[in-house]
Structures are given as structure tokens and as C-alpha cells.
Amino acid sequence: MKILITGAGGFIGGHLVNKIAENKGILVVATDLKKLNQWFQISNNRNVENIDDLDLRIRSNCSSIMQDFHTVYNLACDHGGIGHIMNNKLESMKDVMINTNLIESAVINNVKKYLFTSSACVYNTSLQSNINNFRALKEDDAYPAQPDSQYGWEKLFSEMLCTEYHNEYGIKIYLPRIHGCYGPNNHFDDGKEKAPNALIRKAIESKILNKNYIEIWGDGKQKRSFMFVEDCVEGLMKLVQTDYHKPLNLGNNSIVSIDYCVDIICKIIGIVLVKNYQVNETQGVRVRNSDNSKLYRILKWEPSISIEEGFVKLYNHLLPLVQKKIK
């Protein structure tokens, strides 16, 4: 079997390539816009072909790469934490060109399965504004549409586009809405990092530099569910083995506050830090959690790695990187 993974130089894409490549009966073609030396992970497995510097916003590039694939995992997009997507709105919307070109080429070349990684950012913001009165988000809560960002609008449109290709041509589509994925081999200090990576990095810096405080964007009361990348990759691989072709939540349904995350990190590191709240920084919605009822019904599985376990793994990965940066 031959599989294409786009965005392979990115965070989730890199982990997905390495996991799928464990199966020696599969040939993986891994592509990314970035130069190879900028990829988070590079697989050296013999059944992986790495292709860098490939801009899939250009239609001819999608056409040229799409050769004899059974399955396409499309993870290519300009993505980062809330600060990045809120300050790079046009670039986020340009991602629609990737998915449009890629699924068109996939249909023309008789690809059997096409997975598009959507996001929890598609959900209606009116359901995510009150930390004291909220419920976990069901798949139907994306409509009526009011996403939190242009990034969310692009994801919602691309879901619809994939659905119409499925209806018109029969290509099997998969539309996981990823909630708060974090883990090693990801941004942690360049402005594109997600909250767990940023908080753990800041806490390590505070300990090394003998600071007694940590800066937190917002008031610390924002609530989220965070999913460790190993769970995310397992969910993606399980999903493409089903016959379910509608949007589906993929997230950990254990919700925590940002304050709680900091408390866990301090316990792991063995320090006590004063929380210095930056209420004027970009914060996103007040609360977001994944309703996994449909996920469990479809996959007979749901993410299970606790935030405590995931944070320990991420801390062990980031510690030498932050130490090297400071020295």
C-alpha cells in the first residue's frame, strides 16, 4: 500500500509518518513546504520517501505528487497556537488552496481514502464563552456557524468541500476535528507554540534563571481539553479504517483550567511559581471541551493519556532543549 502524508515536517505529521512507517508493508511518501533541515522529525525508514520544499497551494505540485496512492492524510496547513492564528489571518485562509488542489488531484488519480485534519476551532463561539455554564461540544454544534477565527472558517469550508467530493465522486473522506493536541517535536519558543509547550518551557526557564514567577496569557481560568500526540495519531489511524465519513471529534474529554496546568507543571519540576497574568494577551475562547460520545461509538476507543502523564513526557523532551537555548 502507498500512502501520502502532507505536512509531514510538522508536529502531528511527523509523529504520524513514524508510526505508519512501522508497518513495512506500507510505502509512505512524506511531504512538506519546509526544507528538510527544518522538519521536526525526519524518518530514516527505508519505506519512507521524504520530499521537501513542496508548496501544495500550487495546483501543479499536487498533480505531480499524486501518483498511485491508496490513502492521503492531509495535515498541511499554516498552524500554531492562538497567538499565531489570530495574527496571521490571511495565511490561515490560504490553506484552503491546499485542500482544494489536493482533493481534486486525489479524485482524478483514484485515491480511495482522503483524511483532512479539521479542528475544534470550527465550533460556534457562543457555546464557548462562559466557564461556569458550558457543555462539551458535539459535532452538530458547528452550526449555525460562528468559528473563533479565520483558521476555523477555513477548516469548516474545507470540511464541506470534502463532503461534496465524497457525495459527487464517492471518495472515502475522513474529517477528524482535533482538540488541543500537544507533545514533543513541536514549536516551543518561536511564537507558534501551543499552551502546554509554552507553559512548560516558561516554567523550565524560571527554574534555570531563578525566577519565582511565570507569565500566563489570560486570567488562568480558561478551560481546555488537551490531547497527547500519541493518542491523536492512534485516533487518525483508527478512523481511516472505518466507514464513517462525517466530522468527528478527536480529543481528550478531561477538561482543565490553565491554572491547573501550571500547578501540574510546577509539581513535575518541583518548584513554586507566582502566576503573573497577562490579561491583554490573545486568549481565544473561554472554554472548550470535546464530547466523545460519537467518537467512542464509531471507534470503540477514545484518547486515554492523562494530562499528568503527557506533561511528564513533554517536560522530559523540552528540558534539554531549553537548557541548551539558555546556555
C-alpha positions as CSV (number, residue, x, y, z in Angstrom):
1,M,0.0,0.0,0.0
2,K,1.2,3.5,-0.8
3,I,0.3,6.4,1.5
4,L,0.8,10.2,1.1
5,I,1.2,12.3,4.2
6,T,1.3,16.1,3.7
7,G,2.6,18.4,6.4
8,A,5.0,15.6,7.4
9,G,7.6,18.1,8.6
10,G,5.1,19.5,11.1
11,F,4.2,18.3,14.5
12,I,1.4,15.7,14.1
13,G,2.5,14.8,10.6
14,G,6.0,13.8,11.8
15,H,4.6,11.5,14.5
16,L,2.1,10.0,12.0
17,V,4.8,9.2,9.5
18,N,7.0,7.4,12.0
19,K,4.0,5.4,13.4
20,I,2.7,4.3,10.0
21,A,6.3,3.6,8.8
22,E,6.5,0.9,11.5
23,N,4.4,-1.2,9.1
24,K,7.0,-2.4,6.5
25,G,4.2,-3.3,4.1
26,I,3.4,0.3,3.5
27,L,5.3,2.8,1.4
28,V,5.0,6.3,2.9
29,V,5.6,9.5,0.9
30,A,6.1,12.3,3.3
31,T,6.0,15.9,2.0
32,D,6.2,19.4,3.5
33,L,6.6,23.0,2.4
34,K,9.6,23.4,4.7
35,K,13.2,22.5,3.8
36,L,14.2,19.1,5.2
37,N,16.5,20.6,7.8
38,Q,13.5,22.5,9.3
39,W,11.3,19.4,9.8
40,F,10.6,18.4,13.4
41,Q,11.2,14.8,12.6
42,I,12.8,13.0,9.7
43,S,12.1,9.3,9.2
44,N,15.0,7.2,8.1
45,N,12.9,4.1,7.5
46,R,13.6,2.6,4.1
47,N,9.9,2.6,3.3
48,V,9.6,6.4,3.7
49,E,10.4,8.8,0.9
50,N,10.8,12.4,2.1
51,I,10.0,15.3,-0.3
52,D,10.6,18.8,1.0
53,D,10.1,22.3,-0.4
54,L,6.8,21.3,-2.0
55,D,4.1,24.1,-2.0
56,L,0.7,22.4,-2.2
57,R,-1.0,25.7,-2.7
58,I,0.2,25.4,-6.3
59,R,-2.1,23.0,-8.2
60,S,0.6,21.6,-10.5
61,N,2.6,20.4,-7.4
62,C,-0.5,18.5,-6.1
63,S,-1.0,16.9,-9.6
64,S,2.7,15.9,-9.9
65,I,2.9,14.3,-6.4
66,M,-0.4,12.3,-6.6
67,Q,0.8,9.0,-8.1
68,D,-0.8,5.7,-7.2
69,F,-1.7,6.4,-3.6
70,H,-4.3,4.4,-1.8
71,T,-4.7,6.8,1.1
72,V,-3.9,10.5,1.6
73,Y,-3.5,12.1,5.1
74,N,-3.7,15.9,4.5
75,L,-2.1,17.6,7.6
76,A,-0.6,20.5,5.6
77,C,-1.5,24.0,7.0
78,D,-0.1,27.1,8.5
79,H,-0.8,26.5,12.1
80,G,0.3,27.4,15.6
81,G,-1.1,28.5,18.9
82,I,-3.8,31.0,19.4
83,G,-1.4,34.0,19.2
84,H,-0.2,32.8,15.8
85,I,-3.5,32.1,14.1
86,M,-5.1,35.3,15.4
87,N,-2.2,37.4,14.0
88,N,-1.8,35.5,10.6
89,K,-5.4,35.5,9.4
90,L,-4.7,35.7,5.7
91,E,-2.2,32.9,5.8
92,S,-4.6,30.7,7.6
93,M,-7.3,31.3,4.9
94,K,-4.8,30.5,2.2
95,D,-4.7,26.9,3.5
96,V,-7.9,26.4,1.6
97,M,-5.9,26.2,-1.6
98,I,-4.0,23.2,-0.3
99,N,-7.1,21.2,0.4
100,T,-8.9,22.2,-2.8
101,N,-5.9,21.3,-5.0
102,L,-5.1,18.1,-3.1
103,I,-8.6,16.5,-3.0
104,E,-9.2,17.4,-6.7
105,S,-5.9,15.6,-7.6
106,A,-6.8,12.7,-5.3
107,V,-10.1,12.2,-7.1
108,I,-8.6,12.4,-10.5
109,N,-6.0,9.8,-9.5
110,N,-8.4,7.4,-7.9
111,V,-7.3,7.7,-4.4
112,K,-9.5,5.5,-2.2
113,K,-9.3,7.3,1.1
114,Y,-8.7,11.0,2.0
115,L,-8.3,12.3,5.5
116,F,-8.5,16.1,6.1
117,T,-7.4,17.3,9.6
118,S,-10.0,19.7,10.8
119,S,-10.1,21.5,14.1
120,A,-12.1,22.3,17.2
121,C,-11.8,25.9,16.1
122,V,-14.8,25.3,13.8
123,Y,-17.2,25.4,16.8
124,N,-19.6,28.2,17.5
125,T,-18.0,30.7,19.8
126,S,-21.3,31.5,21.6
127,L,-21.1,28.0,23.1
128,Q,-17.6,28.6,24.5
129,S,-17.9,31.9,26.3
130,N,-18.9,31.0,29.9
131,I,-16.5,28.9,32.1
132,N,-19.3,28.3,34.6
133,N,-22.1,27.3,32.3
134,F,-20.9,25.1,29.4
135,R,-21.1,21.7,28.0
136,A,-18.8,19.5,25.9
137,L,-19.1,20.3,22.2
138,K,-20.9,17.8,20.0
139,E,-20.2,17.6,16.2
140,D,-23.6,19.3,15.4
141,D,-22.5,22.3,17.4
142,A,-20.5,23.7,14.5
143,Y,-23.8,25.0,13.0
144,P,-25.1,27.7,12.9
145,A,-21.5,28.7,12.1
146,Q,-19.5,31.2,14.2
147,P,-15.9,29.9,14.3
148,D,-13.4,31.6,16.6
149,S,-11.0,32.6,13.8
150,Q,-10.3,32.7,10.0
151,Y,-8.4,29.5,10.7
152,G,-11.7,28.0,11.9
153,W,-13.6,29.2,8.9
154,E,-11.1,27.7,6.5
155,K,-11.4,24.3,8.3
156,L,-15.2,24.5,8.2
157,F,-15.3,25.3,4.5
158,S,-12.8,22.5,3.7
159,E,-14.9,20.0,5.6
160,M,-17.8,21.0,3.4
161,L,-15.7,20.8,0.3
162,C,-14.5,17.2,1.2
163,T,-18.1,16.2,1.8
164,E,-19.2,17.4,-1.6
165,Y,-16.4,15.5,-3.3
166,H,-17.5,12.4,-1.4
167,N,-21.1,12.9,-2.5
168,E,-20.2,13.6,-6.1
169,Y,-17.3,11.1,-6.7
170,G,-17.5,8.6,-3.9
171,I,-14.0,9.1,-2.4
172,K,-14.0,8.0,1.2
173,I,-13.3,11.1,3.3
174,Y,-12.4,11.4,7.0
175,L,-12.8,14.6,8.9
176,P,-11.4,14.5,12.4
177,R,-11.8,17.7,14.4
178,I,-8.7,17.8,16.6
179,H,-8.9,19.2,20.1
180,G,-5.8,20.7,21.7
181,C,-3.1,18.3,20.6
182,Y,0.3,18.7,22.2
183,G,3.6,16.8,22.7
184,P,7.3,16.7,21.8
185,N,8.8,17.6,18.4
186,N,6.7,20.8,18.1
187,H,7.1,24.5,18.4
188,F,8.0,25.6,21.9
189,D,9.8,29.0,21.7
190,D,9.1,30.8,18.4
191,G,5.6,32.3,18.8
192,K,3.8,29.3,17.2
193,E,3.7,27.1,20.3
194,K,0.6,25.7,21.9
195,A,-0.2,26.4,25.6
196,P,1.3,23.2,27.1
197,N,4.6,23.7,25.3
198,A,4.7,27.4,26.1
199,L,3.9,26.9,29.8
200,I,6.4,24.0,30.3
201,R,9.1,26.0,28.6
202,K,8.4,29.1,30.7
203,A,8.5,27.0,33.9
204,I,11.8,25.4,33.0
205,E,13.2,28.9,32.2
206,S,12.0,30.2,35.5
207,K,13.8,27.4,37.4
208,I,17.0,27.8,35.5
209,L,17.1,31.6,35.8
210,N,15.9,31.5,39.4
211,K,12.8,33.5,38.7
212,N,9.8,33.0,41.1
213,Y,7.1,33.7,38.6
214,I,5.6,32.5,35.3
215,E,3.7,34.6,32.8
216,I,0.3,33.3,31.8
217,W,-1.8,34.7,28.9
218,G,-5.2,35.5,30.3
219,D,-6.5,35.1,33.8
220,G,-5.7,31.4,34.2
221,K,-9.4,30.4,34.4
222,Q,-9.7,29.5,30.7
223,K,-10.6,25.8,30.4
224,R,-9.5,23.4,27.7
225,S,-9.0,19.7,27.0
226,F,-5.5,18.7,25.9
227,M,-4.7,15.5,23.9
228,F,-1.3,14.0,23.8
229,V,0.0,13.4,20.3
230,E,0.3,9.6,20.7
231,D,-3.5,9.5,21.2
232,C,-4.1,11.8,18.3
233,V,-2.1,9.6,15.9
234,E,-3.8,6.5,17.1
235,G,-7.1,8.1,16.5
236,L,-6.3,9.2,13.0
237,M,-5.2,5.7,12.0
238,K,-8.2,4.1,13.6
239,L,-10.6,6.5,11.8
240,V,-9.4,5.7,8.3
241,Q,-10.3,2.0,9.0
242,T,-14.0,2.9,9.4
243,D,-16.8,3.7,7.1
244,Y,-17.6,6.9,8.9
245,H,-17.4,10.0,6.6
246,K,-18.7,12.9,8.6
247,P,-16.9,15.3,11.0
248,L,-15.8,13.6,14.2
249,N,-14.3,15.0,17.4
250,L,-10.8,13.7,18.2
251,G,-9.8,14.9,21.7
252,N,-9.4,14.1,25.3
253,N,-12.6,14.9,27.2
254,S,-10.9,15.7,30.5
255,I,-11.2,19.5,30.9
256,V,-8.7,21.5,32.9
257,S,-8.0,25.2,33.6
258,I,-4.8,26.8,32.6
259,D,-4.1,27.5,36.3
260,Y,-4.4,23.7,36.9
261,C,-2.0,23.1,34.0
262,V,0.6,25.4,35.7
263,D,0.1,23.6,39.0
264,I,0.8,20.2,37.4
265,I,3.9,21.6,35.7
266,C,5.2,23.1,39.0
267,K,4.7,19.8,40.7
268,I,6.6,17.9,38.0
269,I,9.5,20.3,38.1
270,G,9.5,20.7,41.9
271,I,9.1,24.4,42.1
272,V,6.6,27.0,43.3
273,L,5.8,29.9,40.9
274,V,3.8,33.1,41.3
275,K,1.3,33.3,38.4
276,N,1.7,36.6,36.5
277,Y,-1.4,37.0,34.5
278,Q,-1.2,38.9,31.1
279,V,-4.9,39.6,30.6
280,N,-4.3,41.7,27.4
281,E,-2.7,38.9,25.5
282,T,-4.6,36.8,23.0
283,Q,-6.7,34.2,24.8
284,G,-9.2,32.6,22.4
285,V,-12.5,31.2,23.7
286,R,-13.1,30.9,27.4
287,V,-13.9,27.2,27.5
288,R,-13.7,24.2,25.1
289,N,-14.2,20.5,25.6
290,S,-14.8,17.5,23.4
291,D,-17.9,15.4,23.6
292,N,-16.6,12.0,22.7
293,S,-19.9,10.1,22.6
294,K,-19.8,9.7,18.8
295,L,-16.1,9.1,18.7
296,Y,-16.4,6.2,21.2
297,R,-19.4,4.8,19.3
298,I,-17.5,4.8,16.0
299,L,-14.1,3.7,17.1
300,K,-14.8,1.8,20.3
301,W,-11.9,3.9,21.6
302,E,-11.0,7.4,22.9
303,P,-7.9,9.2,24.0
304,S,-6.7,8.0,27.4
305,I,-3.3,9.5,28.2
306,S,-3.8,11.8,31.2
307,I,-2.6,15.4,31.2
308,E,-0.3,14.5,34.1
309,E,1.4,11.6,32.1
310,G,1.6,13.7,28.9
311,F,3.1,16.7,30.7
312,V,5.8,14.5,32.2
313,K,6.7,13.2,28.7
314,L,6.8,16.7,27.3
315,Y,8.8,18.1,30.2
316,N,11.5,15.4,29.7
317,H,11.6,16.3,26.0
318,L,11.8,20.1,26.5
319,L,14.2,20.2,29.4
320,P,17.5,19.6,27.4
321,L,16.3,21.9,24.6
322,V,15.5,24.8,26.9
323,Q,18.8,24.2,28.9
324,K,20.8,24.4,25.6
325,K,19.0,27.5,24.5
326,I,19.7,29.4,27.7
327,K,23.3,28.3,27.9
